[in-house]
Amino acid sequence: MADVDIDIEESPFQASPVTPATFDEDHVIKFRCHKGIECFNACCKSIDIMLTPYDIVRLKNRLGMSSSEFLRQYTFPFEFDKNSIAGVKLEPVEGTTQCQFMTEEGCSVYEDRPTACRYYPVGLLSLRRADENFDRASYALVEEDHCKGHLEDREISIKDYRKEQGLEEYDENGRAWRRLVLKMKSSGPAIGKPSLQSRQLFFMASYDLDRFREFVRSEGFQNTFKLEPDELETLYQDDLALMKFADRFIRQVMFGEETIERHPDAFEKHVRRREEARKLREQAGDDSE
């Protein structure tokens, strides 16, 4: 891979004190994981797994629960930066570092396992050249002492490894979110710290998709945004369509990228509703005295 001027701080993933060697998808690694290997399940006993919105869609549907239930039972939030947007990680078994989905037979949600699990021992980095305003994928190799997969007699390119692990679909459906996080981190002082309301909207629209769907169904949302009935029906039924729409919504709310049409009188209606709500609160206060 040719040398390029890359700012690794633009990665949406948490910083590491060690700058890894990075590769393109043609780089060949030596690795194989299988049930009979000495270290089987070892990586699942000490997890630090960040989830993408698509990971959550796959897992909550696999488990037959709403996104809100999944987030409460299996995850915990963290901030990318202080008073900034949040990410979501898998919550280990209480009192341990072990994944809740680990069994003696392996991963109980293997067909729908998260992006980070599929990539291991390869790390995906969304990086940016200093003279560019878009991200590009690069890869790093994670070599941990407990992992014996690196000693297996098999060579495979990162490109073929991604295909083998079903990552093309996961990367395609996670790309918009990675770019959104990268945009937020790289904008910094240019847009200022997001408000609490903006951070809450980001969290809901990114991770709590079923709750975001109810928000889209709400009178307030539909009085503000002008969507055709067939588009609304698709958003009510299709998680992936809603996930893509959520990306547009976040970009409009947080960066002013206007791609969702508003009703011409939406602002005036919003002001009237707020004034009516204020009067009702004042009236309720007077009645209680």
N, C-alpha and C positions, 0 to 999 in steps of 0.2 A: 504494500500500500504506500502510495506517495506521501511524503511529508506535507501536512497542511497546517495552517495556523488556526487551531481550534480552541475556543473558550469552553473548557469543560465545566465551568461554573454555571453554564446555561442548561445543564442537564436537569430535567425535572425530578430526578431521583436524588436522594439524600447524599450529601457530600461525603467523601472518604478522604482520610489523611494521606492515602496513597493514590497517585495518579496511575491508572492501569495502562498497559500497552493496549492499543486499540487496533482492530482488524476490520477488513471488509468481509463480505459474505463468502468470498472464495477461499478464505483462510481455512486450512485443514487442521482439525483437532483430533486428538486420540482419546476416545471416550466411549464407554458403553455401560448402561445401568440395567440390571436384571434382578429378578427375585433371588437367585442363588448366590449373589455377590455378598462378600463378607460384611460390607457396610450397609446392607439393605435396610431402609427406614431411618438410617442415622441422620440424614439431612432433615427429615420430618420431625425429629426430636428437639430441634433447636431452630425455630422459625423466626423470620423477620420479613414477612411477605406483604408488600403493598399491592392493593387491588385496583384494577382499572374499572370504570363503569361497566364494560362488557363482561369482565370477570364476575361482577355482582349479578348481572342479568343471568348469566349461565348458571351460577350457583343457586340463586334464589329459585329459579325455575326447576332446577334439578331436585331441590329439596321440597318443592311444592309450598313455598311460603312467600309472603309479600317481601318487598325490599326493606320495608321498615322492620319487619320481624327478623330478617336476616341480619341487618345491621346491629340490632340489639343483641342478638344471640351469638354472633360469630365475629364481630369486628370491634375495633376501637379507632377513634379519629386521632389525627395528629396534624400540627400546623407545619406547612413547608417553611414558613418564616413567621416571626412573631407578628400577631395581628394580621395575618394574611390568610389565604385560602387553605382549606384543609384537605388532607388525604385520608385514606382509610387503610388499615392493616388488619390482617387476620388476628383474632384474639386466641392465644394459646389456651390449652387446658389449664384451669385455675391452679395456681401454685407451681406451674411448670413452664417450660418453653416449648412443649410438645403441641403439634398441630391437632386440632379437634377431629380432623378427618383421617388421622392415621389409625390403621389397624394392623394386626400381625400379618395380614395378607397384603398389606400395602395401602394405598390411598383409596378411601371409600367413595370418592367423587372423581376418580381418575379421568373419566371421559370428559369431565367439565372442570378439571383442575385449572388454577389461575395461570396467567401468562408467565409470572416469575418462576413457577414450578416447571412449566414446559421448557423454559429457556435453560434452566440449570444444566450444566455448569457454565453456560454462556450468559453474559450480562449484556442486555440491550442498553445502549446509551443514545439519547437524543441529543446530538451535539450540533454546534453551530460554528462555522468559520467566522472569523472576526469581521470580514468584509461582506457578510451575507445576512439577510434578514429572514432566513428560513432554516429549518432544522434538517438534519440528515442523519440516517441511522448509522451507527457504528457499533462494534461488538468488542467485548473483553472476555477473557477467560478467567473463571473463578476456580482456584485450586486450593482446596482445604485438606488438611492433614487426614481427616477421617475418611475422605472419599477415595475409594479404591477403583472407581470407574476409569480414572486416568491411566491405570495400569493395564486395562483391558487391551487386547490385540485387535483394535478396530480403528481405522482412520475414516473420517467423514468431514466434508466441508460444512461450514456453518450454514450455507444455503441449503444443503441437503438435510442437515440436522433440523433446521426450521421446518422444512416440509414434513419430515418424519414425525415431528412433535405436534403437527397441526397448527403451527404458529402463523401461517399466512392469513388465516381467517381472524385470529386474535389480534394480529398487528394491524390489519385493515380496519377492524372495528375499534381499536384503541388509539389509532393515529390522531384523530381529531382532539381527543382528550389530552394526549401528550403535548400536542402543539399549543393547546389552550393553557396548560400549566406552564409551559416554556414561555409563552407570551406574557403571562402574568409575572413570572419571575424576572424576565428580562426587561419589562417595562419599568419596574421600580418606581423611582420618584416622578417619572413622566406622567403617571396616572395617580400617584399618591396611594396611601393605604386604602383598601376597599372598606366601605362601611360595614357595620355589623349586619345590616339587612342584605347587602350584596353578598357577604360571605355565607349567610344562611341560604340565600337563593342558589349560590354556587353549589353548596353541599347537597341541597335537595335535588336540583336538576341533574347533578352529576351522579349521585349515588343512590338516592331514595326515589327511584323512578316511579314506583306506584303512587307515592305521595305527590310527585310532580304531575302525574296524570290527573289526579283529583284537582290539583291547582289549575290545570288546563281546562278542566270541566267547569270551573267556578264561574259565577256570573261576572265577577270583577275582571277576570282574565278575558273573557269573551266580549265584555263591554269595551275593553282596551284594544285588543288585537283582532284583526279582520281575517278570519280563516274560513275557507270554503267548507261546507258540510262534509264532503267526501274526504277532505284532508283531516278534519277533526275525527271522523270515524276511524281513519287509519291510525291516528295517534292513540285512540282509545283501545285499539286492538293489538297493535304491533309494537313490541318493545324496542326493536332496532330502529324503527321509524321515529319513535318517541325519543330515543337516545340521540339521534342525529338532530332532531328538532331542538332538544335541550341544549346542544352545543350552540346552535344559532341564537337561542334565547339568552344564554349566558354572554355571548359576544355582544349582543345588542344591549343588555343591561350594564355590562361592565366596561365595554370598549366603544359603545356607540356605533357598532356596525349594524346599521339598519337593514335587516333582511326580512323582517316580519312586519307586514303592513298594519298600521294602526287605524282605528276609526277616526275620521276627521275631528270629531268632537270628544275624543277620549279624554283629553286633559281636563276639559270643562266638566265632564261627568265625574271625573275623579275628584276634582275640587268640591263639587256639590256633595258627593257622598261623604267626604271627610267633614264638611261643614255640618251635614245632617247628623253624622255620628257624634260630633262634638256637642251639638245641641241636645241630643238624647242623653249623653253622659251628664251634661249640666242639669237637665231636667230630672234625671234619676237622683242626682245629688240633692236637689231641692226637695224632692219628694221624701227623701229619707230623713230630712231634718224635722 
